[in-house]
């Protein structure tokens, strides 16, 4: 239920994203989910990969600034209000979402959450019977 996410800091210039994806490809690492946030000078690529430890080492060896962060993966129905319900559970208990990203595939939406309190978030989601994704399943999406 807790997965490792890579956060890669990239200069805002042409080709940097390509370099990351090529480095992962050379190591046989699949990038299954990603989000990019940017400002004027740099971007942060956050992603779920098939082999986070191997990806971390591969990117570090190529001089990328990369960190590993714990996140939670959930599945919910891909219908209006499903995510709102889950977020209500968390906000009612004082859990703040630092960031999140999601992707839908047919009738299911997969959501990656970075909460301010990992343990409380997991406890609440389990109590509310939200479908938590095992890290091993998340790495294979």
Order of alpha helices (4+ residues) and beta strands (2+ residues): beta-alpha-beta-beta-alpha-beta-alpha-beta-beta-alpha-beta-alpha
